[in-house]
Amino acid sequence: GGAPTRATSLPDDPNSRKNYPVVSGVLDYFPDALLAISEISKAGNDQHNPGLPLRWTRSKSGDESDAFMRHFLQRGTIDTDGKRHTAKAAWRILALLQKEIEQQQDKEINDASS
């Protein structure tokens, strides 16, 4: 599925974990925007994985930068499927960020084991 390729990157130290206010610093700020992005996730799954549980099929999602920019250029408008271009752009930028973080962590793991 589309779950991260490893556990989240939250620190183990309880005091350090307080520097990541996921609910109060993200979810509470952007509830409507996050709902719109979740709708994009489901619509994408219905398109690319019809009949299957929600998953991010990464092999079908490799051009985040270009797709983000195409949707961003049409920000403020609605796509032909009735979904906001800005929500699609946001989904793509989150996908790009997730992949970048995972690549960096994989590199750090590989460097540490060398």
All heavy atoms as an XYZ file, in Angstrom:
888
protein
N       0.813     -1.195      0.000
C       0.000      0.000      0.000
C       0.847      1.244      0.000
O       2.014      1.222     -0.336
N       0.266      2.341      0.410
C       0.943      3.612      0.373
C       1.540      4.044      1.681
O       1.955      5.176      1.824
N       1.584      3.144      2.634
C       2.162      3.515      3.916
C       3.633      3.851      3.742
O       4.280      3.393      2.806
C       1.994      2.360      4.907
N       4.165      4.661      4.644
C       5.593      4.950      4.566
C       6.407      3.660      4.546
O       5.950      2.618      5.014
C       5.868      5.744      5.841
C       4.550      6.340      6.196
C       3.525      5.323      5.756
N       7.604      3.751      4.019
C       8.437      2.563      3.885
C       9.100      2.167      5.195
O       9.783      1.173      5.250
C       9.524      2.796      2.817
O      10.290      3.952      3.178
C       8.895      2.999      1.450
N       8.876      2.955      6.239
C       9.424      2.644      7.560
C       8.614      3.422      8.590
O       7.726      4.187      8.243
C      10.910      2.960      7.653
C      11.403      4.212      6.970
C      11.130      5.447      7.651
N      10.961      6.633      6.901
C       9.999      7.480      7.176
N       9.086      7.198      8.033
N       9.920      8.622      6.586
N       8.930      3.234      9.860
C       8.203      3.954     10.911
C       8.390      5.458     10.743
O       9.345      5.910     10.118
C       8.720      3.513     12.282
N       7.478      6.228     11.312
C       7.612      7.682     11.221
C       8.919      8.119     11.860
O       9.543      7.377     12.610
C       6.448      8.405     11.926
O       6.481      8.070     13.308
C       5.120      8.039     11.316
N       9.288      9.333     11.572
C      10.581      9.830     12.033
C      10.496     10.607     13.336
O      11.349     11.435     13.615
C      11.220     10.680     10.931
O      10.325     11.656     10.469
N       9.463     10.337     14.142
C       9.389     10.998     15.442
C      10.563     10.551     16.310
O      10.923      9.369     16.317
C       8.088     10.640     16.161
C       6.852     11.426     15.768
C       5.608     10.809     16.396
C       6.981     12.879     16.165
N      11.153     11.485     17.048
C      12.253     11.095     17.938
C      11.738     10.219     19.081
O      10.556     10.255     19.427
C      12.786     12.427     18.467
C      11.848     13.476     18.029
C      10.884     12.901     17.061
N      12.632      9.452     19.663
C      12.279      8.592     20.795
C      12.152      9.373     22.099
O      11.375      9.013     22.967
C      13.316      7.478     20.972
C      13.306      6.503     19.813
O      12.232      6.298     19.204
O      14.377      5.943     19.512
N      12.921     10.443     22.229
C      12.942     11.236     23.456
C      11.595     11.948     23.653
O      11.156     12.700     22.779
C      14.073     12.265     23.379
C      14.066     13.212     24.554
O      14.126     12.735     25.702
O      13.973     14.443     24.324
N      10.930     11.729     24.797
C       9.618     12.329     25.030
C       9.618     13.858     24.928
O       8.671     14.447     24.426
C       9.244     11.879     26.444
C      10.069     10.681     26.692
C      11.333     10.854     25.893
N      10.667     14.510     25.404
C      10.719     15.972     25.330
C      10.878     16.450     23.894
O      10.273     17.444     23.489
C      11.830     16.521     26.212
C      11.515     16.354     27.687
O      10.357     16.453     28.091
N      12.533     16.084     28.484
N      11.668     15.755     23.102
C      11.857     16.126     21.700
C      10.574     15.923     20.905
O      10.282     16.672     19.966
C      12.982     15.307     21.073
O      14.199     15.601     21.693
N       9.794     14.921     21.280
C       8.547     14.628     20.560
C       7.555     15.790     20.659
O       6.739     15.989     19.780
C       7.911     13.345     21.105
C       8.724     12.104     20.777
C       8.222     10.893     21.540
N       6.966     10.404     21.036
C       6.834      9.455     20.104
N       7.908      8.913     19.583
N       5.647      9.062     19.720
N       7.679     16.585     21.709
C       6.778     17.734     21.881
C       7.029     18.821     20.832
O       6.228     19.723     20.672
C       6.923     18.309     23.281
C       6.419     17.351     24.361
C       6.574     17.940     25.741
C       6.316     16.927     26.814
N       4.951     16.648     27.119
N       8.123     18.731     20.090
C       8.414     19.689     19.018
C       7.642     19.375     17.741
O       7.830     20.059     16.730
C       9.916     19.707     18.713
C      10.714     20.321     19.840
O      10.285     21.289     20.453
N      11.863     19.739     20.126
N       6.789     18.366     17.767
C       6.010     17.948     16.597
C       4.515     17.981     16.928
O       3.887     16.939     17.111
C       6.441     16.542     16.158
C       7.892     16.492     15.763
C       8.885     16.273     16.704
C       8.267     16.695     14.440
C      10.223     16.249     16.339
C       9.596     16.669     14.064
C      10.564     16.453     15.026
O      11.886     16.440     14.641
N       3.920     19.176     16.988
C       2.497     19.295     17.341
C       1.597     18.959     16.146
O       1.007     19.842     15.519
C       2.374     20.761     17.759
C       3.409     21.461     16.929
C       4.557     20.477     16.807
N       1.486     17.696     15.842
C       0.767     17.257     14.643
C      -0.689     17.714     14.670
O      -1.206     18.242     13.677
C       0.866     15.725     14.476
C       0.051     15.262     13.292
C       2.331     15.306     14.335
N      -1.350     17.547     15.783
C      -2.762     17.931     15.862
C      -2.887     19.444     15.996
O      -3.506     20.109     15.155
C      -3.482     17.205     17.024
C      -4.890     17.756     17.212
C      -3.533     15.715     16.746
N      -2.292     20.009     17.041
C      -2.485     21.439     17.297
C      -1.753     22.324     16.295
O      -2.136     23.476     16.087
C      -2.065     21.795     18.723
O      -0.686     21.506     18.926
N      -0.725     21.815     15.639
C       0.051     22.626     14.708
C      -0.237     22.373     13.243
O       0.251     23.111     12.381
N      -1.017     21.320     12.935
C      -1.347     21.037     11.531
C      -2.838     20.735     11.390
O      -3.563     21.464     10.720
C      -0.512     19.861     10.963
C      -0.904     19.576      9.521
C       0.974     20.153     11.055
N      -3.294     19.657     11.998
C      -4.698     19.252     11.837
C      -5.673     20.345     12.261
O      -6.661     20.599     11.562
C      -4.970     17.967     12.617
C      -4.181     16.728     12.182
C      -4.482     15.553     13.095
C      -4.477     16.374     10.743
N      -5.385     21.000     13.388
C      -6.296     22.043     13.861
C      -6.229     23.305     13.001
O      -7.190     24.064     12.956
C      -5.991     22.408     15.319
C      -6.415     21.324     16.292
O      -7.136     20.383     15.888
O      -6.008     21.404     17.475
N      -5.107     23.542     12.338
C      -4.973     24.719     11.477
C      -5.697     24.546     10.142
O      -6.227     25.494      9.591
C      -3.503     24.987     11.146
C      -2.652     25.576     12.234
C      -3.134     25.852     13.501
C      -1.322     25.854     11.976
C      -2.317     26.386     14.480
C      -0.496     26.394     12.947
C      -0.994     26.660     14.204
O      -0.175     27.194     15.156
N      -5.638     23.338      9.600
C      -6.061     23.123      8.218
C      -7.090     22.006      8.054
O      -6.961     21.163      7.168
C      -4.835     22.793      7.348
C      -3.694     23.747      7.497
C      -2.514     23.349      8.098
C      -3.795     25.045      7.030
C      -1.452     24.225      8.226
C      -2.734     25.935      7.146
C      -1.559     25.526      7.761
N      -8.139     21.963      8.863
C      -9.056     20.816      8.778
C      -9.736     20.691      7.413
O      -9.850     19.596      6.873
C     -10.068     21.073      9.895
C     -10.023     22.554     10.119
C      -8.594     22.944      9.855
N     -10.185     21.795      6.841
C     -10.880     21.728      5.552
C      -9.928     21.378      4.418
O     -10.268     20.609      3.517
C     -11.605     23.045      5.262
C     -12.706     23.326      6.280
O     -13.409     22.372      6.663
O     -12.851     24.487      6.698
N      -8.724     21.931      4.471
C      -7.721     21.620      3.446
C      -7.341     20.139      3.503
O      -7.222     19.481      2.459
C      -6.486     22.493      3.628
N      -7.189     19.611      4.705
C      -6.826     18.199      4.826
C      -7.970     17.291      4.387
O      -7.727     16.236      3.786
C      -6.383     17.891      6.254
C      -5.065     18.572      6.642
C      -4.808     18.439      8.139
C      -3.907     18.014      5.843
N      -9.190     17.701      4.629
C     -10.332     16.938      4.114
C     -10.311     16.913      2.591
O     -10.560     15.877      1.970
C     -11.656     17.531      4.609
C     -12.012     17.249      6.060
C     -13.230     18.065      6.477
C     -12.255     15.768      6.276
N     -10.008     18.054      1.980
C      -9.943     18.117      0.515
C      -8.833     17.214     -0.020
O      -9.018     16.524     -1.028
C      -9.727     19.567      0.058
N      -7.691     17.180      0.664
C      -6.583     16.319      0.231
C      -6.968     14.852      0.395
O      -6.665     14.018     -0.462
C      -5.293     16.651      0.999
C      -4.825     18.064      0.651
C      -4.191     15.633      0.667
C      -3.737     18.590      1.569
N      -7.670     14.520      1.481
C      -8.086     13.125      1.672
C      -9.071     12.697      0.586
O      -9.059     11.542      0.147
C      -8.673     12.908      3.065
O      -9.949     13.506      3.187
N      -9.908     13.638      0.126
C     -10.828     13.334     -0.973
C     -10.034     13.026     -2.247
O     -10.397     12.132     -3.017
C     -11.769     14.513     -1.203
C     -12.789     14.265     -2.288
C     -13.686     15.456     -2.555
O     -13.255     16.610     -2.329
O     -14.824     15.226     -2.996
N      -8.942     13.743     -2.470
C      -8.077     13.492     -3.626
C      -7.453     12.107     -3.518
O      -7.369     11.369     -4.507
C      -6.989     14.581     -3.741
C      -7.608     15.964     -3.980
C      -5.963     14.231     -4.814
C      -8.530     16.065     -5.173
N      -7.018     11.724     -2.330
C      -6.450     10.377     -2.134
C      -7.447      9.307     -2.535
O      -7.107      8.357     -3.244
C      -6.045     10.170     -0.673
O      -4.842     10.810     -0.391
N      -8.679      9.452     -2.066
C      -9.691      8.443     -2.399
C     -10.005      8.439     -3.885
O     -10.108      7.370     -4.501
C     -10.968      8.665     -1.596
C     -12.030      7.625     -1.951
C     -13.077      7.491     -0.944
C     -14.079      6.394     -1.226
N     -14.238      5.930     -2.578
N     -10.156      9.619     -4.484
C     -10.454      9.690     -5.919
C      -9.325      9.069     -6.739
O      -9.573      8.350     -7.714
C     -10.686     11.137     -6.340
N      -8.084      9.325     -6.328
C      -6.940      8.727     -7.018
C      -6.922      7.220     -6.877
O      -6.627      6.492     -7.830
N      -7.263      6.738     -5.685
C      -7.316      5.293     -5.471
C      -8.424      4.671     -6.317
O      -8.227      3.625     -6.940
C      -7.548      4.976     -3.997
C      -7.427      3.502     -3.715
O      -6.326      2.966     -3.733
N      -8.538      2.837     -3.468
N      -9.574      5.317     -6.348
C     -10.684      4.798     -7.153
C     -10.314      4.755     -8.633
O     -10.741      3.857     -9.356
C     -11.934      5.655     -6.950
C     -12.512      5.533     -5.549
O     -12.094      4.631     -4.788
O     -13.385      6.364     -5.204
N      -9.500      5.703     -9.071
C      -9.077      5.751    -10.477
C      -8.000      4.703    -10.780
O      -8.081      4.000    -11.782
C      -8.525      7.142    -10.811
C      -7.979      7.263    -12.218
C      -7.347      8.627    -12.481
O      -7.481      9.572    -11.700
N      -6.644      8.731    -13.586
N      -7.004      4.612     -9.917
C      -5.849      3.759    -10.202
C      -5.935      2.354     -9.616
O      -5.223      1.456    -10.065
C      -4.564      4.434     -9.713
C      -4.266      5.709    -10.415
N      -3.926      5.767    -11.746
C      -4.284      6.995     -9.975
C      -3.736      7.017    -12.104
N      -3.951      7.787    -11.048
N      -6.778      2.162     -8.605
C      -6.921      0.862     -7.938
C      -8.388      0.546     -7.703
O      -8.805      0.326     -6.572
C      -6.180      0.871     -6.593
C      -4.745      1.275     -6.711
O      -3.981      0.654     -7.423
N      -4.365      2.328     -6.012
N      -9.202      0.541     -8.748
C     -10.640      0.362     -8.534
C     -10.958     -0.935     -7.788
O     -10.408     -1.989     -8.094
C     -11.222      0.344     -9.951
C     -10.072      0.148    -10.871
C      -8.837      0.592    -10.156
N     -11.809     -0.789     -6.783
C     -12.246     -1.948     -6.014
C     -11.284     -2.393     -4.929
O     -11.596     -3.299     -4.172
N     -10.117     -1.750     -4.844
C      -9.129     -2.139     -3.829
C      -9.145     -1.160     -2.665
O      -9.550     -0.008     -2.822
C      -7.731     -2.177     -4.447
C      -7.508     -3.237     -5.526
C      -6.110     -3.105     -6.114
C      -7.727     -4.629     -4.964
N      -8.699     -1.609     -1.492
C      -8.618     -0.693     -0.347
C      -7.697      0.486     -0.666
O      -6.819      0.389     -1.523
C      -8.015     -1.556      0.763
C      -8.271     -2.973      0.350
C      -8.274     -2.964     -1.151
N      -7.895      1.561      0.050
C      -7.099      2.767     -0.149
C      -5.616      2.447     -0.022
O      -5.184      1.826      0.953
C      -7.504      3.826      0.876
C      -6.965      5.227      0.687
C      -7.462      5.810     -0.641
C      -7.406      6.117      1.831
N      -4.865      2.849     -1.041
C      -3.418      2.614     -1.059
C      -2.788      3.635     -1.986
O      -3.406      4.114     -2.922
C      -3.101      1.213     -1.547
C      -3.490      1.001     -3.022
C      -3.358     -0.418     -3.515
N      -4.293     -1.244     -2.814
C      -3.955     -2.372     -2.186
N      -2.739     -2.830     -2.255
N      -4.845     -3.076     -1.521
N      -1.543      3.933     -1.729
C      -0.773      4.821     -2.605
C       0.098      3.917     -3.455
O       1.094      3.382     -2.994
C       0.043      5.787     -1.777
C       1.000      6.673     -2.519
C       1.064      6.900     -3.867
C       2.036      7.458     -1.935
N       2.065      7.783     -4.159
C       2.683      8.142     -2.979
C       2.480      7.653     -0.632
C       3.750      9.004     -2.762
C       3.536      8.504     -0.413
C       4.159      9.176     -1.468
N      -0.281      3.712     -4.679
C       0.496      2.883     -5.592
C       1.603      3.755     -6.159
O       1.438      4.453     -7.147
C      -0.390      2.316     -6.716
O      -1.502      1.669     -6.117
C       0.375      1.321     -7.567
N       2.738      3.711     -5.501
C       3.830      4.621     -5.827
C       4.364      4.420     -7.239
O       4.859      5.365     -7.838
C       4.952      4.470     -4.810
C       4.524      4.975     -3.447
C       5.608      4.776     -2.429
N       5.187      5.262     -1.131
C       6.006      5.855     -0.282
N       7.267      6.040     -0.599
N       5.559      6.253      0.878
N       4.238      3.232     -7.769
C       4.716      2.996     -9.135
C       3.896      3.768    -10.163
O       4.364      4.023    -11.268
C       4.687      1.505     -9.457
O       3.350      1.026     -9.430
N       2.687      4.162     -9.795
C       1.834      4.941    -10.689
C       1.913      6.430    -10.356
O       1.153      7.223    -10.882
C       0.377      4.472    -10.569
C       0.173      3.031    -10.981
C      -1.269      2.615    -10.789
C      -1.466      1.156    -11.135
N      -2.847      0.720    -10.902
N       2.838      6.793     -9.499
C       2.911      8.164     -8.986
C       4.372      8.585     -8.915
O       4.939      8.676     -7.840
C       2.275      8.196     -7.588
O       2.411      9.446     -6.991
N       4.980      8.864    -10.064
C       6.396      9.169    -10.052
C       6.769     10.559    -10.512
O       7.932     10.924    -10.474
N       5.803     11.352    -10.919
C       6.131     12.674    -11.447
C       5.551     13.782    -10.572
O       4.951     14.725    -11.049
C       5.646     12.816    -12.889
C       4.125     12.825    -13.003
O       3.449     12.324    -12.083
O       3.619     13.347    -14.013
N       5.768     13.675     -9.269
C       5.156     14.625     -8.335
C       5.471     16.079     -8.674
O       4.590     16.928     -8.620
C       5.578     14.325     -6.883
C       4.750     13.267     -6.230
C       5.109     11.869     -6.678
O       6.250     11.633     -7.084
O       4.216     11.007     -6.614
N       6.710     16.376     -9.019
C       7.073     17.771     -9.286
C       6.294     18.337    -10.470
O       5.738     19.435    -10.393
C       8.572     17.893     -9.555
O       9.303     17.529     -8.422
N       6.270     17.604    -11.572
C       5.554     18.083    -12.746
C       4.051     18.134    -12.507
O       3.386     19.105    -12.880
C       5.853     17.201    -13.960
C       7.245     17.434    -14.513
O       7.766     18.559    -14.363
O       7.808     16.494    -15.094
N       3.504     17.091    -11.873
C       2.057     17.073    -11.610
C       1.671     18.194    -10.644
O       0.646     18.852    -10.832
C       1.642     15.713    -11.046
N       2.502     18.396     -9.629
C       2.241     19.504     -8.705
C       2.140     20.820     -9.469
O       1.198     21.592     -9.300
C       3.337     19.602     -7.640
C       3.422     20.964     -7.009
C       2.470     21.373     -6.086
C       4.425     21.854     -7.360
C       2.521     22.644     -5.525
C       4.486     23.115     -6.808
C       3.540     23.513     -5.889
N       3.121     21.078    -10.324
C       3.156     22.362    -11.018
C       1.988     22.518    -11.986
O       1.409     23.606    -12.096
C       4.486     22.531    -11.747
C       4.688     23.935    -12.279
S       4.484     25.260    -11.018
C       5.859     24.938     -9.939
N       1.625     21.427    -12.676
C       0.469     21.512    -13.578
C      -0.791     21.908    -12.814
O      -1.550     22.775    -13.246
C       0.258     20.183    -14.311
C       1.295     19.891    -15.370
C       0.896     18.716    -16.235
N       0.708     17.471    -15.500
C       1.667     16.569    -15.280
N       2.894     16.770    -15.716
N       1.383     15.454    -14.632
N      -1.000     21.285    -11.654
C      -2.180     21.620    -10.848
C      -2.046     23.003    -10.216
O      -3.021     23.759    -10.144
C      -2.437     20.562     -9.781
C      -2.913     19.266    -10.349
N      -4.109     19.154    -11.025
C      -2.363     18.029    -10.351
C      -4.273     17.897    -11.417
N      -3.218     17.202    -11.021
N      -0.839     23.344     -9.797
C      -0.636     24.651     -9.179
C      -0.912     25.780    -10.168
O      -1.481     26.809     -9.805
C       0.790     24.772     -8.627
C       1.041     26.052     -7.901
C       0.503     26.265     -6.638
C       1.791     27.055     -8.484
C       0.718     27.463     -5.973
C       2.016     28.256     -7.820
C       1.483     28.453     -6.559
N      -0.527     25.580    -11.406
C      -0.789     26.599    -12.423
C      -2.285     26.843    -12.610
O      -2.690     27.910    -13.058
C      -0.151     26.203    -13.756
C       1.375     26.297    -13.802
C       1.908     25.660    -15.083
C       1.839     27.734    -13.676
N      -3.098     25.837    -12.252
C      -4.551     25.978    -12.378
C      -5.228     26.162    -11.018
O      -6.435     25.979    -10.887
C      -5.118     24.768    -13.118
C      -4.657     24.730    -14.569
C      -5.294     23.584    -15.320
O      -4.933     22.431    -15.124
N      -6.251     23.921    -16.167
N      -4.426     26.556    -10.032
C      -4.958     26.772     -8.672
C      -6.153     27.722     -8.720
O      -6.252     28.581     -9.587
C      -3.869     27.308     -7.753
C      -3.396     28.699     -8.109
C      -2.091     29.019     -7.376
N      -1.592     30.337     -7.713
C      -0.857     30.622     -8.791
N      -0.549     29.666     -9.659
N      -0.427     31.843     -9.009
N      -7.055     27.492     -7.788
C      -8.245     28.326     -7.720
C      -9.359     27.891     -8.657
O     -10.432     28.489     -8.664
N      -9.102     26.832     -9.425
C     -10.124     26.341    -10.344
C     -10.425     24.882    -10.035
O      -9.722     24.223     -9.274
C      -9.678     26.477    -11.820
O      -8.548     25.620    -12.052
C      -9.299     27.918    -12.152
N     -11.468     24.387    -10.673
C     -11.921     23.010    -10.475
C     -11.546     22.197    -11.707
O     -11.734     22.634    -12.843
C     -13.458     22.974    -10.263
C     -13.871     23.890     -9.095
C     -13.958     21.548    -10.064
C     -13.313     23.504     -7.750
N     -11.005     20.998    -11.476
C     -10.621     20.099    -12.566
C     -11.883     19.468    -13.177
O     -12.983     19.601    -12.644
C      -9.680     19.022    -12.024
C      -8.785     18.405    -13.080
O      -9.061     18.564    -14.284
O      -7.798     17.734    -12.700
N     -11.697     18.777    -14.270
C     -12.831     18.176    -14.986
C     -13.569     17.127    -14.156
O     -14.724     16.820    -14.447
C     -12.361     17.537    -16.306
O     -11.342     16.573    -16.008
C     -11.814     18.591    -17.258
N     -12.922     16.581    -13.140
C     -13.572     15.592    -12.275
C     -14.293     16.225    -11.096
O     -14.791     15.525    -10.214
C     -12.558     14.567    -11.785
C     -11.439     15.176    -10.955
O     -11.419     16.413    -10.752
O     -10.553     14.420    -10.518
N     -14.322     17.568    -11.060
C     -15.013     18.260     -9.980
C     -14.162     18.509     -8.751
O     -14.661     19.050     -7.758
N     -12.900     18.123     -8.784
C     -11.998     18.305     -7.639
C     -11.138     19.547     -7.851
O     -10.814     19.927     -8.971
C     -11.096     17.080     -7.465
C     -11.824     15.749     -7.427
C     -12.607     15.581     -6.159
C     -13.164     14.184     -6.040
N     -14.537     14.034     -6.443
N     -10.728     20.152     -6.741
C      -9.907     21.359     -6.793
C      -8.492     21.051     -7.266
O      -7.854     20.128     -6.760
C      -9.804     21.998     -5.409
C     -11.099     22.517     -4.866
C     -10.880     23.038     -3.436
N     -12.111     23.560     -2.919
C     -12.534     24.805     -3.121
N     -11.806     25.637     -3.817
N     -13.684     25.199     -2.620
N      -8.011     21.855     -8.204
C      -6.619     21.721     -8.633
C      -5.666     21.967     -7.455
O      -4.645     21.289     -7.336
C      -6.298     22.703     -9.767
C      -6.740     22.221    -11.103
N      -6.103     21.201    -11.788
C      -7.756     22.630    -11.895
C      -6.716     21.013    -12.946
N      -7.725     21.861    -13.041
N      -6.004     22.904     -6.575
C      -5.122     23.198     -5.444
C      -5.010     22.005     -4.508
O      -3.927     21.725     -3.973
C      -5.617     24.449     -4.685
O      -5.747     25.523     -5.622
C      -4.646     24.856     -3.597
N      -6.094     21.264     -4.296
C      -6.036     20.068     -3.453
C      -5.162     19.002     -4.112
O      -4.398     18.306     -3.433
C      -7.435     19.526     -3.189
N      -5.250     18.889     -5.426
C      -4.396     17.933     -6.141
C      -2.935     18.352     -6.047
O      -2.043     17.503     -5.871
C      -4.842     17.818     -7.602
C      -6.190     17.145     -7.758
C      -6.583     17.039     -9.212
C      -7.909     16.300     -9.365
N      -8.235     16.036    -10.769
N      -2.682     19.656     -6.143
C      -1.312     20.155     -6.000
C      -0.790     19.857     -4.593
O       0.360     19.423     -4.431
C      -1.259     21.650     -6.286
N      -1.628     20.062     -3.585
C      -1.224     19.806     -2.200
C      -0.902     18.327     -1.993
O       0.088     17.985     -1.337
C      -2.320     20.257     -1.234
N      -1.717     17.447     -2.564
C      -1.453     16.004     -2.441
C      -0.094     15.672     -3.056
O       0.705     14.951     -2.475
C      -2.557     15.199     -3.127
C      -2.494     13.735     -2.790
C      -3.219     13.099     -1.835
C      -1.653     12.743     -3.389
N      -2.880     11.763     -1.806
C      -1.916     11.527     -2.757
C      -0.699     12.765     -4.403
C      -1.268     10.338     -3.087
C      -0.046     11.592     -4.738
C      -0.334     10.399     -4.079
N       0.162     16.227     -4.233
C       1.429     15.945     -4.921
C       2.627     16.480     -4.161
O       3.671     15.841     -4.107
C       1.411     16.529     -6.336
C       0.475     15.822     -7.281
C       0.886     14.384     -7.492
N       0.088     13.774     -8.544
C       0.517     12.804     -9.318
N       1.715     12.304     -9.171
N      -0.264     12.307    -10.249
N       2.506     17.654     -3.548
C       3.641     18.208     -2.815
C       3.889     17.405     -1.539
O       5.036     17.201     -1.136
C       3.472     19.721     -2.549
C       4.833     20.396     -2.368
C       2.594     20.020     -1.370
C       5.630     20.544     -3.622
N       2.820     16.898     -0.911
C       3.000     16.015      0.246
C       3.679     14.713     -0.164
O       4.558     14.204      0.552
C       1.650     15.724      0.915
C       1.024     16.868      1.696
C      -0.383     16.486      2.141
C       1.884     17.256      2.889
N       3.305     14.173     -1.327
C       3.937     12.946     -1.819
C       5.418     13.182     -2.081
O       6.266     12.353     -1.725
C       3.236     12.472     -3.094
N       5.736     14.316     -2.688
C       7.137     14.652     -2.956
C       7.922     14.774     -1.662
O       9.022     14.219     -1.532
C       7.202     15.957     -3.755
C       8.590     16.470     -4.119
C       9.302     15.501     -5.042
C       8.479     17.839     -4.775
N       7.366     15.473     -0.680
C       8.032     15.638      0.610
C       8.235     14.302      1.306
O       9.317     14.020      1.842
C       7.232     16.599      1.494
C       7.778     16.838      2.902
C       9.189     17.404      2.865
C       6.828     17.756      3.667
N       7.211     13.448      1.307
C       7.332     12.134      1.945
C       8.468     11.334      1.320
O       9.290     10.749      2.015
C       6.013     11.370      1.833
C       6.030     10.006      2.502
C       6.161     10.088      4.014
O       5.592     10.966      4.653
N       6.915      9.164      4.603
N       8.518     11.311     -0.004
C       9.567     10.560     -0.700
C      10.948     11.142     -0.415
O      11.912     10.392     -0.230
C       9.300     10.534     -2.203
C       8.150      9.626     -2.591
C       7.938      9.654     -4.094
C       6.883      8.677     -4.559
N       6.725      8.691     -6.023
N      11.065     12.474     -0.360
C      12.356     13.094     -0.054
C      12.837     12.706      1.331
O      14.013     12.389      1.529
C      12.249     14.620     -0.144
C      12.182     15.161     -1.542
C      12.053     16.683     -1.564
O      12.011     17.328     -0.489
O      11.976     17.228     -2.680
N      11.931     12.746      2.304
C      12.301     12.386      3.682
C      12.729     10.931      3.745
O      13.748     10.595      4.366
C      11.132     12.678      4.648
C      10.922     14.194      4.772
C      11.379     12.039      6.014
C       9.630     14.595      5.458
N      11.973     10.045      3.098
C      12.331      8.628      3.094
C      13.683      8.392      2.430
O      14.492      7.600      2.925
C      11.249      7.814      2.396
C       9.965      7.746      3.185
C       8.835      7.076      2.427
O       9.055      6.591      1.299
O       7.716      7.034      2.962
N      13.945      9.078      1.322
C      15.238      8.918      0.644
C      16.387      9.384      1.530
O      17.434      8.737      1.592
C      15.247      9.676     -0.681
C      14.399      9.032     -1.738
C      14.250      9.882     -2.992
O      14.671     11.036     -3.034
N      13.622      9.326     -4.008
N      16.202     10.510      2.214
C      17.235     11.009      3.109
C      17.486     10.024      4.241
O      18.635      9.732      4.583
C      16.837     12.364      3.690
C      17.854     12.901      4.684
C      17.381     14.162      5.384
O      16.286     14.664      5.113
N      18.193     14.670      6.274
N      16.424      9.494      4.813
C      16.594      8.546      5.911
C      17.238      7.255      5.436
O      18.073      6.687      6.139
C      15.258      8.292      6.596
C      14.809      9.508      7.367
C      13.466      9.341      8.012
O      12.641      8.565      7.549
N      13.222     10.087      9.065
N      16.855      6.781      4.249
C      17.503      5.584      3.697
C      18.994      5.829      3.503
O      19.817      4.964      3.801
C      16.866      5.186      2.364
C      15.476      4.600      2.530
O      15.085      4.266      3.665
O      14.771      4.490      1.503
N      19.345      7.018      3.009
C      20.756      7.356      2.806
C      21.495      7.376      4.140
O      22.594      6.851      4.256
C      20.888      8.714      2.116
C      22.316      9.108      1.817
C      22.377     10.480      1.163
C      23.785     10.921      0.836
N      24.776     10.749      1.866
N      20.875      7.975      5.159
C      21.504      8.029      6.478
C      21.706      6.634      7.052
O      22.732      6.348      7.654
C      20.670      8.897      7.427
C      20.718     10.368      7.071
C      19.715     11.201      7.848
O      18.945     10.660      8.673
O      19.682     12.433      7.588
N      20.740      5.757      6.851
C      20.861      4.372      7.324
C      21.994      3.663      6.583
O      22.812      2.984      7.187
C      19.522      3.612      7.178
C      18.505      4.158      8.174
C      19.714      2.118      7.335
C      17.088      3.684      7.936
N      22.024      3.827      5.268
C      23.087      3.197      4.474
C      24.466      3.741      4.826
O      25.427      2.984      4.905
C      22.819      3.378      2.974
C      21.642      2.551      2.494
O      21.299      1.542      3.101
N      21.012      3.001      1.430
N      24.574      5.045      5.049
C      25.845      5.650      5.437
C      26.300      5.131      6.783
O      27.489      4.892      6.999
C      25.745      7.171      5.464
C      25.638      7.793      4.086
O      25.839      7.067      3.081
O      25.331      9.003      4.005
N      25.366      4.951      7.710
C      25.705      4.480      9.055
C      26.146      3.019      9.038
O      26.966      2.608      9.867
C      24.510      4.652      9.983
N      25.626      2.245      8.098
C      25.986      0.829      8.043
C      27.235      0.581      7.211
O      27.726     -0.538      7.165
C      24.819     -0.004      7.513
O      24.559      0.326      6.161
N      27.756      1.618      6.559
C      28.964      1.446      5.736
C      30.223      1.497      6.554
O      30.335      2.023      7.569
C      29.040      2.556      4.685
O      27.935      2.486      3.820
